[in-house]
Every structure is written in C-alpha cells, then in structure tokens.
C-alpha cells in the first residue's frame, strides 16, 4: 500500500470531518439548524498566473433552498494564513453547484481552499497557479475516457499520487448511454450501474450522471489534489457528435439535438471546474506556462465539425464518389474557421518554447491500405475471416519489404496508391478531415514552432510523427489511453494484442509506438529542449486493489532537431 503523504492526510481528514458534520443533520429547511451536504468534494481548475476556479456542490437534504457559502484560500493546510475569501451561493438554477474565480493570487504557488456554511466545512483541496517568466519544467497528467460502468477509476487514483502539477482531461469525462449499454458487462457485479437508467437527454439526466461520476472516491481525490484543465469530447453529449447532430441521436425519437446539446453543455459547465463565459458552446482557450509552453485547448467536437464520412459510405459503390469528394473538400471543417483563426493568432503571438495542443481526437496520419481495411472486419471474427485478415497484412508487409526490382505485379498493385489507396481507419479523427489537418500543420511549419499534440478518444496509447502530405515532419503526437473505457482489445478480440500492435506499428508509416490493451494515463514533462511522455498503466480496473504495470510502462522523448 502506498504511504499517505502528510498533506494528503490533511485532505482526507477534512473530508471525514465534513462527512461527520453532515451526518448530524437536524433539519432540511435551509434555516439556521440545517446542515448542508458537500457530497461531491471540491475541485479547482482553469488556473492562470493570478487566479483559479474553485468548485463545490452543496445542498440541504430534500430541499430546494439556496445554500449561502463562504470560500477561503490559504497558503497553509491549517488555514492559519487565509489570503483570499469571499461568498458564493449554490442554487437550484445551477444544480446546487457553486463556482468562484479566486483572483489576486501569486504566480507559481500552491494554495489550499475550502467552502464553509457556518460551522460546516467542505473537504479541503489543493490548487496551483501557473508560472510566469523563466520556467524550467512543467508536468501534466493527461487523461481521457472514464466510463463508470466499465470499472473503477484506479487511473485517477494513480494520477493523484503522481508528481504531476496539473491534470488535463481531454474529454469523455462521462458517457451518455443507458444502463446495460456500452461497456456495462461488469456493472452489476462492480456496483457501478449508471444513473439515471435511461440514456441522457434532459438537463436533469445529465446532472444526475455527472453527480454519479463525481461521487466516485477516486474522482473526488483527483479533483481535490490537482487543478484540472478540461475540454469535452462526444460522450458528454452523444456518441460521434458534430456541430448539428450525432450518431447516437435520433431526432424522430429523441427530439431536438440542439435542446439535448444545450442541456448537456449546461450540466458540463455546472459540474466541471472551468471558467464559463457567456457562450457555453465556446471552450477553446489558452494557458501560458511562462516562457516554456503555451497550451491551447481545442474543441474538435462541436463548435465547427462537419458531419463525419463513414467507412461504409466509402466502400459502398452507390455513395463512394460523393463520400470521397466530401472527404477531400477544401472547405471541410473540423475546428471551424473562427477557432482556426484564433489558434493561428495564438500560436503566432506566443513566445514560448513549445506550442501544445490539448484536443480530443488523433491528429496523426493513421492510414491503412484498403486491402487490409477490407480484410480486417471487426464484425466478422470467424476463423476464416481472421485468417484472411492476417494474410492481407502479411501480403502488404511482404510487398513493402521486397526490393522494387523483385516485386511481382500483385505486390506492385498492393503498393500502388491508385489501386490500393490508404484510408484512415478512424474517420471520426483528423483522418476524416485531411485538408483541415494540412492547413493547421502547414501553419505550424510556416511559423517554425515546436509542436506537441495531445489526444485521447481511442482508449489506447499512441505516439506518432505529425507530417505534412509531402512527408516533412512538423511535430509529434502523444495520445493517452483511457481511464476505464475498453480499447482495441475489445473491438479486435479475435486477434492477440501483440499481433494488433505489430499490425499497427508496421503498417502505419507515421506511427512509432502504440499499446493496444491497457488502461492508464500519460504524464508529459516539458523542458526547454525536450518533451517527455511517460505512459503509466494500471494492471486492473475490476477491483479497487490494483498495481502499476511497471513492465508495460513506456517513456518516449521528443527533442526537435535531434529526432
């Protein structure tokens, strides 16, 4: 069992104290004798050099009465030196969540914070402001895809124990599916059946699901220990969402997508420690860590994304021509024109050593020959289909390894892009928006910036080169595995994970390394000369007793100009 640090002990102790005081409730009317419940802990987020968002949820049991709170920020864990304080109200209009932007803080400083209602006190959290000036190192814990019914949030527990300074959540913080839906095979056994039982559609639905996720002790622990910078992906709303709809939304049965989206975004802003503006649909924003790095958090999901092209449309003779034309359209958007222009301006103005994009989906070119895509059909796992898939991979790799002068006509055809074109295996990612990707990477190349892209979404870990269509390298992408959502080991269950790994790493030119089967997080460490990614994996999520899978861990370093 890992030792509990003294500061962690104080946080845990304050949580216990808050729970004990809440247990002594005398009434639920909201009067002087009422005891507010702080059931979901505290959180901090969106840190800047002089401020940070502080969050909690407070409610009188069985009451709609507002809860008048005071908040305190201290330089010490005992709150002897309170440096900032104020008041905030948790009301029914915000689902009894409360957020405050604590300003006037000192850069690069760790603080302790809490909320109070009379003598009743919330758990204590730690917050940190961003550094300014000359910065030698920044450490970020990168997270994505936490599915409550799939298993325990042991990855959150491990991040809370790490030496990361800030947490980045790249989306799929919750999932919208009904009970018994996606990744729910062990939910009953683990006591993690989702609430509400229906698929999320209304504001009340999304609020209840957020509350359930935030009731998880490891989620509360993570938020109490690290400031979080977050963006949404699709499952905070609906699977494979885009600006006007989603794969998992049927207007005929589920009503207006705009109404569903508005409800989902309101709940997300209520429950996440983010700095919310007047337009809840705009979450792209930048964070400057002194002269070392500028972190640009993007929305690749809702604000500008055109509807996805599907592999089925590309393979269907009746829709193929139209799908190919759409895929190659010069006006096809993923970020949207406004967000792209903003990002170009942010990167151009930045004087930092690194430009880091925190965003949802894989940007690297993950293209696979059609001969392999046709043969590797996850829907058909019969022995014959598996053998056909293995043969397609072997034939292609053999053709690549054969000297040009010795290649047969069949091998030449396999390597001829006109006869065997390469397509992205996941068209929900940047591979489905190739012109938009080229424009963005071309901007980085023109500006001469050092680029690192961070991604989530796939539930597996990846490291790739970012290249232009002419093959020139612009930067590198580090992608995190999931907190609990199943990955390729589930979708390609008929293939041994090591074979899946071999196929991807050998077939995809820009891919350097991947892990096909483990849950974990990515710790990124930046210095002026190098960006280091450390993938940390846990050995299980079906029990709260777990260990770090040290043998599976991976560290890769990007040093521009040196490889």
ROMINU-938203 format. One record per residue (C-alpha): residue in one letter; x, y, z. Coordinates in nm, 4 decimals, padded with zeros to 6 digits. Example, Ala and Ser with C-alpha at 12.3 -4.5 7.8 and 13.67 -1.06 7.14 Angstrom:
 r       px       py       pz
 A  01.2300 -00.4500  00.7800
 S  01.3670 -00.1060  00.7140
***
This chain:
 r       px       py       pz
 X  00.0000  00.0000  00.0000
 X  00.1363  00.3381 -00.0914
 X  00.2155  00.5724  00.2007
 X -00.0156  00.8692  00.2503
 X  00.1711  01.1990  00.2393
 X  00.1062  01.4400  00.5233
 X -00.0756  01.6894  00.3023
 X -00.2888  01.4105  00.1585
 X -00.3720  01.3048  00.5141
 X -00.4995  01.6545  00.5905
 X -00.7222  01.6447  00.2832
 X -00.8590  01.3033  00.3774
 X -00.9097  01.4089  00.7381
 X -01.1031  01.7187  00.6361
 X -01.3244  01.5046  00.4119
 X -01.4024  01.2746  00.7043
 X -01.4745  01.5748  00.9265
 X -01.7125  01.7173  00.6680
 X -01.8913  01.3836  00.6371
 X -01.9275  01.3584  01.0150
 X -02.0725  01.7079  01.0405
 X -02.3130  01.6319  00.7541
 X -02.4261  01.3195  00.9376
 X -02.5524  01.5309  01.2286
 X -02.8314  01.6896  01.0226
 X -03.1131  01.8384  01.2324
 X -03.3395  01.9683  00.9567
 X -03.3611  02.0178  00.5827
 X -03.5382  02.3504  00.5642
 X -03.2334  02.5655  00.4920
 X -03.2616  02.7516  00.8230
 X -03.0005  02.8089  01.0905
 X -03.0079  02.4464  01.2089
 X -02.9871  02.2916  00.8596
 X -02.6722  02.1046  00.7683
 X -02.5585  02.1348  00.4054
 X -02.4113  01.8280  00.2428
 X -02.0882  01.8521  00.0417
 X -02.1320  01.5105 -00.1180
 X -01.9090  01.5558 -00.4223
 X -01.5994  01.7133 -00.2735
 X -01.4217  02.0136 -00.4159
 X -01.2323  02.0886 -00.7346
 X -01.0120  02.3549 -00.8868
 X -00.9426  02.4273 -01.2499
 X -00.8546  02.6647 -01.5334
 X -00.5553  02.8057 -01.3433
 X -00.3938  03.1279 -01.4589
 X -00.0971  03.3107 -01.3090
 X -00.3148  03.5132 -01.0702
 X -00.6358  03.3130 -01.0338
 X -00.8028  02.9740 -01.0336
 X -01.1585  02.8427 -01.0459
 X -01.2817  02.6806 -00.7228
 X -01.5826  02.4440 -00.7284
 X -01.8103  02.2552 -00.4956
 X -02.1638  02.1197 -00.4665
 X -02.3690  02.1985 -00.1582
 X -02.7284  02.1148 -00.0774
 X -02.9609  02.0842  00.2190
 X -03.1100  01.7319  00.2145
 X -03.4522  01.7148  00.0481
 X -03.4605  02.0899 -00.0004
 X -03.4592  02.3331 -00.2901
 X -03.3331  02.6148 -00.0679
 X -03.0211  02.8013 -00.1763
 X -02.7045  02.7401  00.0234
 X -02.5081  03.0542  00.1113
 X -02.1406  02.9640  00.1208
 X -01.8173  03.1353  00.2070
 X -01.4914  03.0273  00.0487
 X -01.1358  03.0568  00.1738
 X -00.7941  03.0284  00.0099
 X -00.4951  02.9815  00.2382
 X -00.1223  02.9452  00.1999
 X -00.1140  02.6682  00.4600
 X -00.3098  02.3483  00.5090
 X -00.4227  02.4580  00.8550
 X -00.5798  02.7800  00.7182
 X -00.3893  02.9973  00.9627
 X -00.2948  03.2306  00.6766
 X -00.6076  03.2976  00.4696
 X -00.5046  03.5053  00.1686
 X -00.8385  03.5338 -00.0123
 X -01.2017  03.4780  00.0806
 X -01.5494  03.5601 -00.0364
 X -01.9025  03.4296 -00.0754
 X -02.0926  03.2284 -00.3343
 X -02.4361  03.0666 -00.3487
 X -02.5294  02.7149 -00.4579
 X -02.8799  02.7280 -00.6056
 X -03.1261  02.5026 -00.7841
 X -03.0605  02.7025 -01.1017
 X -02.7075  02.5564 -01.1160
 X -02.7969  02.2127 -00.9823
 X -02.6571  02.3269 -00.6452
 X -02.3058  02.3546 -00.7833
 X -02.1043  02.6647 -00.6986
 X -01.8011  02.8119 -00.8712
 X -01.5872  03.1127 -00.7944
 X -01.2916  03.2675 -00.9745
 X -01.0430  03.3268 -00.6937
 X -00.8335  03.6213 -00.8145
 X -00.5382  03.8160 -00.6795
 X -00.3189  03.5103 -00.6240
 X  00.0578  03.4767 -00.6661
 X  00.2033  03.3006 -00.9702
 X  00.3503  02.9509 -00.9431
 X  00.2124  02.8999 -00.5930
 X  00.0304  02.6134 -00.4264
 X -00.2759  02.7030 -00.2195
 X -00.5316  02.5242 -00.0049
 X -00.9021  02.6046 -00.0327
 X -01.2357  02.5105  00.1186
 X -01.6003  02.6130  00.1371
 X -01.7998  02.6817  00.4542
 X -02.1587  02.7246  00.5642
 X -02.1468  02.8372  00.9219
 X -01.9550  02.5746  01.1171
 X -01.9988  02.3160  00.8397
 X -01.6943  02.2797  00.6152
 X -01.6268  02.1078  00.2853
 X -01.3302  01.8892  00.2097
 X -01.0018  02.0755  00.1596
 X -00.8495  02.0976 -00.1851
 X -00.5138  02.1997 -00.3261
 X -00.4884  02.4489 -00.6098
 X -00.1931  02.5871 -00.8017
 X -00.1404  02.8946 -01.0157
 X  00.0509  02.8984 -01.3432
 X  00.4157  03.0071 -01.3511
 X  00.5425  03.3184 -01.5251
 X  00.8797  03.4272 -01.6613
 X  01.1579  03.1718 -01.6936
 X  01.0190  02.8216 -01.6305
 X  01.2433  02.5150 -01.6215
 X  00.9843  02.2339 -01.6204
 X  00.6095  02.1684 -01.6384
 X  00.4473  01.8318 -01.5594
 X  00.0999  01.7479 -01.6879
 X -00.1145  01.4374 -01.6303
 X -00.3200  01.3729 -01.9447
 X -00.6491  01.1816 -01.9110
 X -00.9383  01.0706 -02.1276
 X -01.2386  00.8388 -02.1440
 X -01.3595  00.7483 -01.7946
 X -01.6502  00.5053 -01.8202
 X -01.8207  00.4458 -01.4844
 X -01.9791  00.1031 -01.5533
 X -01.6627 -00.0314 -01.7216
 X -01.4640 -00.0352 -01.3980
 X -01.3078  00.1582 -01.1133
 X -01.1206  00.4827 -01.1646
 X -00.7863  00.3449 -01.0459
 X -00.6132  00.5623 -01.3029
 X -00.7479  00.8711 -01.1255
 X -00.6100  00.7310 -00.8006
 X -00.2673  00.6893 -00.9563
 X -00.2653  01.0415 -01.1019
 X -00.3452  01.1780 -00.7551
 X -00.0307  01.0032 -00.6237
 X  00.1916  01.1279 -00.9070
 X  00.4165  01.4327 -00.9164
 X  00.2092  01.5964 -01.1901
 X  00.1355  01.9641 -01.1287
 X -00.1814  01.9905 -01.3380
 X -00.4373  01.7471 -01.4813
 X -00.5588  01.7729 -01.8411
 X -00.8823  01.5942 -01.9247
 X -00.9341  01.5606 -02.2998
 X -01.2954  01.4522 -02.2894
 X -01.5410  01.1683 -02.2365
 X -01.5477  01.2600 -01.8695
 X -01.8911  01.0937 -01.8605
 X -02.0787  00.8632 -02.1000
 X -02.4370  00.9174 -02.2077
 X -02.5540  00.5583 -02.2610
 X -02.8372  00.3863 -02.0750
 X -02.7821  00.1195 -01.8087
 X -02.6820 -00.2058 -01.9727
 X -02.5365 -00.0211 -02.2686
 X -02.1769  00.0310 -02.3755
 X -01.9079 -00.1256 -02.1520
 X -02.1589 -00.2393 -01.8890
 X -02.0875 -00.6128 -01.8802
 X -01.9484 -00.5998 -01.5242
 X -02.1501 -00.3056 -01.3955
 X -02.3847 -00.5099 -01.1746
 X -02.1016 -00.7096 -01.0191
 X -01.8970 -00.3958 -00.9512
 X -02.1912 -00.1962 -00.8176
 X -02.1495  00.0604 -01.0935
 X -02.4800  00.0573 -01.2813
 X -02.5333  00.4041 -01.4222
 X -02.7942  00.6547 -01.3069
 X -03.0332  00.7517 -01.4463
 X -03.1069  00.4173 -01.6100
 X -03.2164  00.5823 -01.9347
 X -02.9949  00.7382 -02.1998
 X -02.9204  01.1014 -02.1187
 X -03.1458  01.3540 -02.2914
 X -03.2523  01.6231 -02.0448
 X -03.0702  01.8617 -01.8128
 X -03.1824  01.6539 -01.5138
 X -03.0412  01.3413 -01.6807
 X -02.7002  01.4922 -01.7455
 X -02.6836  01.6437 -01.3970
 X -02.7581  01.3084 -01.2354
 X -02.4935  01.1278 -01.4403
 X -02.2298  01.3925 -01.3604
 X -02.3191  01.3598 -00.9916
 X -02.2763  00.9829 -01.0035
 X -01.9332  01.0101 -01.1656
 X -01.8280  01.2740 -00.9136
 X -01.9429  01.0533 -00.6262
 X -01.6584  00.8165 -00.7084
 X -01.3946  00.8472 -00.4306
 X -01.1026  00.8447 -00.6737
 X -01.2618  01.1183 -00.8833
 X -01.3075  01.3291 -00.5699
 X -00.9499  01.2597 -00.4636
 X -00.8078  01.3602 -00.8018
 X -01.0029  01.6864 -00.8104
 X -00.9013  01.7731 -00.4545
 X -00.5327  01.7320 -00.5362
 X -00.4763  01.8756 -00.8847
 X -00.6178  02.1696 -01.0778
 X -00.7870  02.0392 -01.3915
 X -00.7943  02.1891 -01.7398
 X -01.0698  02.0150 -01.9352
 X -01.2487  02.0026 -02.2675
 X -01.5399  01.7853 -02.3717
 X -01.5498  01.5162 -02.6395
 X -01.8591  01.3441 -02.7768
 X -01.9888  01.1369 -02.4861
 X -02.0537  01.4384 -02.2680
 X -02.3298  01.4908 -02.5262
 X -02.3824  01.1884 -02.7576
 X -02.1620  00.9440 -02.9457
 X -01.9849  01.0783 -03.2562
 X -02.1348  01.4231 -03.2164
 X -02.0737  01.7033 -03.4640
 X -02.1992  02.0613 -03.4802
 X -02.5519  01.9730 -03.5971
 X -02.6143  01.6216 -03.4660
 X -02.4683  01.2914 -03.3512
 X -02.4586  00.9261 -03.4484
 X -02.6300  00.8457 -03.1179
 X -02.9160  01.0914 -03.1593
 X -03.2380  01.0227 -03.3470
 X -03.4461  01.3429 -03.3757
 X -03.7574  01.1420 -03.4597
 X -03.7389  00.9591 -03.1254
 X -03.5269  01.1848 -02.9064
 X -03.6319  01.5330 -03.0113
 X -03.4175  01.8343 -03.0938
 X -03.0424  01.7794 -03.0933
 X -02.9968  02.1492 -03.0176
 X -03.2001  02.1101 -02.6981
 X -03.0082  01.7992 -02.5965
 X -02.6780  01.9690 -02.6667
 X -02.7767  02.2772 -02.4649
 X -02.8744  02.0597 -02.1682
 X -02.5509  01.8605 -02.1870
 X -02.3317  02.1703 -02.2087
 X -02.5097  02.3423 -01.9208
 X -02.4544  02.0399 -01.6987
 X -02.0897  02.0163 -01.8065
 X -02.0277  02.3802 -01.7183
 X -02.2028  02.3351 -01.3851
 X -02.0040  02.0284 -01.2822
 X -01.6597  02.0994 -01.4247
 X -01.4139  02.3496 -01.2686
 X -01.3906  02.5590 -01.5864
 X -01.4117  02.9333 -01.6445
 X -01.7504  02.9637 -01.8152
 X -01.8247  03.2548 -02.0457
 X -02.1472  03.3876 -02.1894
 X -02.1281  03.1389 -02.4775
 X -02.1262  02.7909 -02.3256
 X -02.0532  02.6404 -02.6661
 X -01.7098  02.8030 -02.6886
 X -01.4466  02.6239 -02.4788
 X -01.1269  02.6758 -02.6784
 X -00.8793  02.8752 -02.4715
 X -00.5057  02.9116 -02.3979
 X -00.2883  02.8742 -02.0890
 X  00.0659  03.0157 -02.0752
 X  00.3269  02.8461 -01.8570
 X  00.5819  03.1274 -01.8616
 X  00.8315  03.1157 -02.1451
 X  00.8240  02.7349 -02.1598
 X  00.4942  02.6381 -02.3200
 X  00.1630  02.7693 -02.4441
 X -00.1191  02.5180 -02.4057
 X -00.4058  02.5665 -02.6481
 X -00.7151  02.3651 -02.5531
 X -00.9289  02.2983 -02.8604
 X -01.2806  02.1843 -02.9429
 X -01.2597  01.9305 -03.2260
 X -01.6073  01.8009 -03.1493
 X -01.8885  02.0575 -03.1551
 X -01.8097  02.4152 -03.2443
 X -01.7026  02.3681 -03.6067
 X -01.7040  01.9985 -03.7001
 X -01.8792  01.8953 -04.0196
 X -02.0592  01.5602 -04.0184
 X -01.8364  01.2544 -04.0389
 X -01.7852  01.0480 -04.3520
 X -01.8149  00.6775 -04.2722
 X -01.6094  00.3849 -04.3970
 X -01.9328  00.2242 -04.5123
 X -02.0026  00.5241 -04.7369
 X -01.6535  00.4978 -04.8856
 X -01.6880  00.1265 -04.9593
 X -02.0434  00.1410 -05.0933
 X -02.0363  00.1874 -05.4749
 X -02.3561  00.3921 -05.4577
 X -02.2078  00.6512 -05.2178
 X -01.8339  00.6176 -05.2800
 X -01.7872  00.9082 -05.5232
 X -01.9822  01.1502 -05.3055
 X -01.8017  01.0376 -04.9882
 X -01.4580  01.0761 -05.1480
 X -01.5478  01.4233 -05.2731
 X -01.6681  01.5247 -04.9277
 X -01.3553  01.3854 -04.7635
 X -01.1272  01.5831 -04.9967
 X -01.3277  01.9065 -04.9911
 X -01.1076  02.2127 -04.9299
 X -01.3818  02.3728 -04.7201
 X -01.4380  02.0741 -04.4906
 X -01.4024  02.1827 -04.1275
 X -01.3072  02.0177 -03.8004
 X -01.2175  02.3194 -03.5864
 X -01.4279  02.5666 -03.7817
 X -01.2957  02.8857 -03.9421
 X -01.3300  03.1008 -03.6296
 X -01.1451  02.8616 -03.3992
 X -00.8718  02.8012 -03.6569
 X -00.8144  03.1738 -03.6984
 X -00.7990  03.2142 -03.3205
 X -00.5465  02.9296 -03.2895
 X -00.3286  03.0663 -03.5661
 X -00.3226  03.4016 -03.3868
 X -00.2418  03.2446 -03.0503
 X  00.0496  03.0431 -03.1869
 X  00.1841  03.3341 -03.3877
 X  00.1834  03.5642 -03.0836
 X  00.3275  03.3087 -02.8409
 X  00.6944  03.3447 -02.7403
 X  00.7018  03.0125 -02.5565
 X  00.9418  02.7327 -02.6471
 X  00.6583  02.4852 -02.7068
 X  00.3153  02.5048 -02.8663
 X  00.0994  02.2283 -02.7161
 X -00.2456  02.1428 -02.8471
 X -00.4761  01.9727 -02.5974
 X -00.7545  01.8208 -02.8036
 X -00.9734  01.5190 -02.8363
 X -00.9015  01.3019 -03.1421
 X -00.5885  01.1611 -03.3069
 X -00.4266  01.4109 -03.5425
 X -00.1521  01.1863 -03.6800
 X -00.1979  01.0165 -04.0132
 X -00.3379  00.6710 -03.9257
 X -00.3948  00.5475 -04.2784
 X -00.4270  00.1798 -04.3706
 X -00.4367  00.0238 -04.7209
 X -00.7863 -00.0621 -04.8388
 X -00.6774 -00.4232 -04.8921
 X -00.6245 -00.4528 -04.5164
 X -00.9274 -00.2475 -04.4140
 X -01.1497 -00.4743 -04.6214
 X -00.9991 -00.7889 -04.4682
 X -00.9910 -00.6774 -04.1024
 X -01.3627 -00.6605 -04.0302
 X -01.4304 -00.6448 -03.6541
 X -01.7868 -00.7624 -03.7176
 X -01.6618 -01.0950 -03.8552
 X -01.4371 -01.2879 -03.6176
 X -01.4734 -01.6310 -03.7718
 X -01.1529 -01.8352 -03.8175
 X -01.1727 -01.7826 -04.1939
 X -01.2086 -01.4054 -04.1571
 X -00.9201 -01.3868 -03.9096
 X -00.7018 -01.5875 -04.1471
 X -00.7984 -01.3625 -04.4389
 X -00.7074 -01.0553 -04.2331
 X -00.3711 -01.1988 -04.1348
 X -00.2979 -01.2843 -04.4981
 X -00.3846 -00.9306 -04.6140
 X -00.1436 -00.7831 -04.3594
 X  00.1312 -01.0322 -04.4441
 X  00.0935 -00.9767 -04.8178
 X  00.1200 -00.5988 -04.7787
 X  00.4188 -00.6066 -04.5434
 X  00.5956 -00.8621 -04.7645
 X  00.5442 -00.6342 -05.0640
 X  00.6946 -00.3405 -04.8722
 X  00.9964 -00.5479 -04.7710
 X  01.0630 -00.6835 -05.1204
 X  01.3177 -00.4877 -05.3280
 X  01.1490 -00.2889 -05.6052
 X  01.3151 -00.4863 -05.8846
 X  01.1942 -00.8166 -05.7383
 X  00.8301 -00.7258 -05.6727
 X  00.5631 -00.9255 -05.8527
 X  00.2815 -00.7475 -06.0326
 X  00.0488 -00.8307 -05.7449
 X  00.2925 -00.6742 -05.4987
 X  00.3293 -00.3642 -05.7164
 X -00.0504 -00.3325 -05.7195
 X -00.0634 -00.3563 -05.3398
 X  00.1802 -00.0644 -05.3113
 X  00.0178  00.1441 -05.5862
 X -00.1981  00.4114 -05.4135
 X -00.4172  00.4336 -05.7223
 X -00.5042  00.0641 -05.6986
 X -00.4795  00.0165 -05.3229
 X -00.5359  00.3591 -05.1657
 X -00.4777  00.4267 -04.7984
 X -00.7665  00.5454 -04.5845
 X -00.7881  00.6462 -04.2225
 X -00.9228  00.3593 -04.0155
 X -01.0984  00.6132 -03.7884
 X -01.2721  00.8854 -03.9874
 X -01.4074  01.0461 -03.6697
 X -01.0470  01.1625 -03.6100
 X -00.8409  01.4119 -03.8130
 X -00.8046  01.1468 -04.0854
 X -01.1641  01.2307 -04.1734
 X -01.0658  01.5971 -04.2246
 X -00.7360  01.5799 -04.4185
 X -00.7392  01.9297 -04.5681
 X -00.8153  02.0882 -04.2298
 X -00.5208  01.8986 -04.0809
 X -00.2889  02.0081 -04.3615
 X -00.3845  02.3729 -04.3111
 X -00.3177  02.3546 -03.9365
 X  00.0136  02.1701 -03.9651
 X  00.1147  02.3982 -04.2508
 X  00.0605  02.6975 -04.0235
 X  00.2884  02.5451 -03.7596
 X  00.5563  02.4730 -04.0193
 X  00.5365  02.8277 -04.1543
 X  00.5644  02.9758 -03.8042
 X  00.8611  02.7499 -03.7240
 X  00.7120  02.6464 -03.3877
 X  00.7952  02.3372 -03.1812
 X  00.4703  02.1410 -03.1712
 X  00.3327  01.8677 -02.9466
 X -00.0250  01.7480 -02.9882
 X -00.2036  01.5668 -02.7052
 X -00.5008  01.3415 -02.7815
 X -00.7410  01.0947 -02.6211
 X -01.0633  00.9378 -02.7525
 X -00.9372  00.5987 -02.8785
 X -00.8932  00.4259 -02.5374
 X -00.5403  00.3210 -02.6389
 X -00.1965  00.4811 -02.6143
 X -00.0169  00.6143 -02.9234
 X  00.2966  00.8018 -03.0242
 X  00.3299  00.9306 -03.3789
 X  00.5078  01.1793 -03.6006
 X  00.2991  01.4647 -03.7376
 X  00.3749  01.5110 -04.1052
 X  00.2571  01.7170 -04.3985
 X  00.1340  01.5480 -04.7140
 X  00.4822  01.5935 -04.8605
 X  00.6255  01.3855 -04.5755
 X  00.8027  01.6647 -04.3872
 X  00.7775  01.6368 -04.0086
 X  00.6115  01.9190 -03.8137
 X  00.5863  01.7772 -03.4612
 X  00.4845  01.4742 -03.2572
 X  00.1616  01.3462 -03.1074
 X  00.1343  01.1819 -02.7657
 X -00.2036  01.0155 -02.7050
 X -00.3259  00.8806 -02.3736
 X -00.5030  00.5558 -02.3060
 X -00.8396  00.5547 -02.1279
 X -00.9204  00.5697 -01.7599
 X -01.1574  00.2728 -01.7895
 X -01.3179  00.2505 -02.1364
 X -01.2269 -00.0638 -02.3361
 X -00.9936 -00.0304 -02.6344
 X -00.8838 -00.2266 -02.9365
 X -00.8523 -00.5424 -02.7286
 X -01.2330 -00.5388 -02.7212
 X -01.3016 -00.4476 -03.0834
 X -01.0376 -00.6839 -03.2269
 X -01.0895 -00.9557 -02.9693
 X -01.0143 -01.2344 -03.2170
 X -00.6554 -01.1120 -03.2589
 X -00.3890 -01.1385 -02.9871
 X -00.2992 -00.7873 -02.8611
 X  00.0652 -00.8282 -02.9635
 X -00.0482 -00.9078 -03.3165
 X -00.2681 -00.5969 -03.3195
 X  00.0301 -00.3928 -03.2014
 X  00.2521 -00.5403 -03.4728
 X -00.0031 -00.4708 -03.7446
 X -00.0499 -00.1072 -03.6499
 X  00.3185 -00.0302 -03.5941
 X  00.4303 -00.1967 -03.9163
 X  00.1523 -00.0857 -04.1488
 X  00.1117  00.2811 -04.0448
 X  00.4141  00.4831 -04.1524
 X  00.3826  00.7762 -03.9093
 X  00.3097  00.5599 -03.6052
 X  00.6130  00.4991 -03.3827
 X  00.4569  00.3059 -03.0922
 X  00.1200  00.2033 -02.9515
 X -00.0304 -00.0044 -02.6725
 X -00.3438 -00.1986 -02.7709
 X -00.4859 -00.3198 -02.4406
 X -00.4125 -00.1263 -02.1207
 X -00.5816  00.1460 -01.9171
 X -00.3743  00.4345 -01.7901
 X -00.2678  00.7968 -01.8241
 X  00.0060  00.9960 -01.9905
 X  00.2446  01.2148 -01.7937
 X  00.4017  01.4860 -02.0080
 X  00.7114  01.6672 -01.8844
 X  00.8381  01.9694 -02.0739
 X  01.1755  02.1394 -02.0546
 X  01.3169  02.3952 -02.2959
 X  01.4833  02.1247 -02.5056
 X  01.2614  01.8175 -02.4742
 X  00.9070  01.6899 -02.4377
 X  00.8925  01.3592 -02.2494
 X  00.5876  01.1345 -02.2476
 X  00.5529  00.8624 -01.9843
 X  00.2637  00.6192 -02.0241
 X  00.1562  00.4798 -01.6868
 X -00.0719  00.1733 -01.6875
 X -00.2676  00.0013 -01.4103
 X -00.2998 -00.3755 -01.4057
 X -00.6749 -00.3891 -01.3408
 X -00.9925 -00.1837 -01.3109
 X -01.2270 -00.4581 -01.1871
 X -01.1090 -00.4085 -00.8281
 X -01.0001 -00.1114 -00.6219
 X -00.6907 -00.3120 -00.5324
 X -00.4504 -00.2584 -00.8194
 X -00.0849 -00.2098 -00.9030
 X  00.1025 -00.0064 -01.1607
 X  00.2045 -00.2276 -01.4519
 X  00.5675 -00.1173 -01.4500
 X  00.6717 -00.3685 -01.7146
 X  00.4242 -00.2201 -01.9637
 X  00.5126  00.1441 -01.8989
 X  00.6708  00.3399 -02.1809
 X  00.8755  00.6605 -02.1981
 X  00.9447  00.8495 -02.5216
 X  01.1268  01.1792 -02.5626
 X  01.0865  01.4334 -02.8414
 X  01.3832  01.6624 -02.8974
 X  01.3232  01.8692 -03.2141
 X  01.6260  01.8697 -03.4376
 X  01.7640  01.5567 -03.2716
 X  01.4886  01.3095 -03.3642
***
